[in-house]
Amino acid sequence: MKWTDIREIAIALADKFPDTDPNSVRFTDLYNWVLELPGFSDDPKRSGEKILEAIQAAWIEESE
């Protein structure tokens, strides 16, 4: 999984943290959680605020 796999990351986060409200997750936590996902193998430095925003938005959509 890479940073660009936004939907796949969002699904994995929703599965791993089913009781977490994605609206309340700080980007620092989100960043670390993505890095810890099984199968995630991208360069940690390739992330940025826009990618984290997109992941959070997709996770919110998955949670609804």
Residue frames relative to the residue before (quaternion, step in Angstrom):
aa qw qx qy qz dx dy dz
M 1.0000 0.0000 0.0000 0.0000 0.00 0.00 0.00
K 0.1683 -0.7802 0.5994 0.0612 3.55 -1.02 0.89
W 0.6971 -0.4615 0.3387 0.4317 3.58 -1.29 0.26
T 0.6701 0.5175 -0.3012 0.4387 3.59 1.06 -0.65
D 0.5823 0.5646 -0.3754 0.4485 3.60 1.26 -0.15
I 0.0793 -0.8713 0.4836 0.0249 3.53 0.83 1.13
R 0.7042 0.4680 -0.2765 0.4568 3.60 0.72 -1.06
E 0.6552 0.5154 -0.3067 0.4593 3.58 0.92 -0.88
I 0.6410 0.5092 -0.3132 0.4815 3.58 1.02 -0.81
A 0.6549 0.5211 -0.3127 0.4492 3.58 0.91 -0.91
I 0.6463 0.5064 -0.3153 0.4759 3.59 0.97 -0.82
A 0.6545 0.5134 -0.3082 0.4617 3.58 0.94 -0.88
L 0.6602 0.4957 -0.3070 0.4734 3.59 0.99 -0.80
A 0.6395 0.5206 -0.3233 0.4642 3.59 0.98 -0.82
D 0.6581 0.4982 -0.3002 0.4781 3.58 1.05 -0.75
K 0.7117 0.4700 -0.2593 0.4531 3.57 0.93 -0.91
F 0.7927 0.1957 -0.0771 0.5721 3.59 1.09 -0.76
P 0.0203 -0.8672 0.4974 0.0108 3.62 0.66 1.07
D 0.7297 0.4167 -0.2400 0.4861 3.61 1.11 -0.54
T 0.5503 0.6094 -0.3880 0.4187 3.58 1.29 0.17
D 0.3471 -0.7079 0.5785 0.2091 3.55 -0.98 0.93
P 0.3660 -0.7669 0.4771 0.2243 3.62 -0.39 1.15
N 0.5646 0.5994 -0.3874 0.4145 3.61 1.20 -0.39
S 0.7390 0.4276 -0.2259 0.4691 3.58 1.11 -0.62
V 0.5099 0.6604 -0.4139 0.3640 3.60 1.27 0.02
R 0.3748 -0.7102 0.5541 0.2191 3.56 -0.91 0.99
F 0.6000 -0.5915 0.4012 0.3594 3.57 -1.10 0.67
T 0.6081 0.5479 -0.3692 0.4401 3.61 1.04 -0.63
D 0.6598 0.4830 -0.3018 0.4902 3.59 1.01 -0.80
L 0.6401 0.5367 -0.3214 0.4460 3.56 0.92 -0.93
Y 0.6312 0.5436 -0.3129 0.4562 3.56 0.95 -0.93
N 0.7026 0.4642 -0.2681 0.4680 3.58 0.81 -1.00
W 0.6434 0.5266 -0.3244 0.4511 3.59 0.98 -0.79
V 0.6313 0.5201 -0.3345 0.4680 3.58 1.01 -0.79
L 0.6549 0.5221 -0.3176 0.4446 3.58 0.91 -0.89
E 0.7019 0.4746 -0.2534 0.4667 3.58 1.11 -0.70
L 0.4792 0.6820 -0.4442 0.3285 3.62 1.21 -0.18
P 0.5032 -0.6276 0.4913 0.3338 3.59 -1.01 0.78
G 0.7945 0.2881 -0.2218 0.4863 3.56 -0.90 0.90
F 0.5515 0.5841 -0.4191 0.4231 3.60 1.22 -0.09
S 0.0637 0.8392 -0.5307 0.1004 3.56 -0.64 1.10
D 0.4350 0.6964 -0.4686 0.3258 3.58 1.09 0.59
D 0.6338 -0.5202 0.4154 0.3939 3.55 -1.32 0.29
P 0.4666 -0.7000 0.4609 0.2827 3.62 -0.67 1.03
K 0.6422 0.5501 -0.3168 0.4297 3.59 1.11 -0.62
R 0.6028 0.5904 -0.3563 0.4014 3.60 1.21 -0.31
S 0.5411 0.6159 -0.3997 0.4100 3.58 1.29 -0.07
G 0.0190 0.7778 -0.6282 -0.0035 3.51 -1.32 0.34
E 0.7350 -0.4273 0.2877 0.4408 3.54 -1.29 0.15
K 0.6524 0.5204 -0.3283 0.4424 3.62 0.93 -0.80
I 0.6524 0.4988 -0.3180 0.4738 3.59 0.97 -0.79
L 0.6631 0.4979 -0.3074 0.4667 3.58 0.92 -0.87
E 0.6205 0.5280 -0.3373 0.4716 3.59 1.05 -0.72
A 0.6632 0.5025 -0.3032 0.4644 3.58 0.94 -0.86
I 0.6383 0.5113 -0.3229 0.4763 3.59 1.01 -0.80
Q 0.6627 0.5011 -0.3101 0.4621 3.58 0.90 -0.90
A 0.6522 0.5101 -0.3172 0.4623 3.61 0.93 -0.83
A 0.6612 0.4937 -0.3047 0.4757 3.59 0.97 -0.81
W 0.6306 0.5243 -0.3231 0.4724 3.58 1.06 -0.75
I 0.6210 0.5246 -0.3348 0.4765 3.60 1.00 -0.80
E 0.6527 0.5128 -0.3036 0.4678 3.57 0.94 -0.89
E 0.6514 0.5174 -0.3063 0.4627 3.59 0.98 -0.84
S 0.6848 0.5144 -0.2719 0.4388 3.56 1.05 -0.81
E 0.6325 0.5636 -0.3335 0.4136 3.58 1.17 -0.44
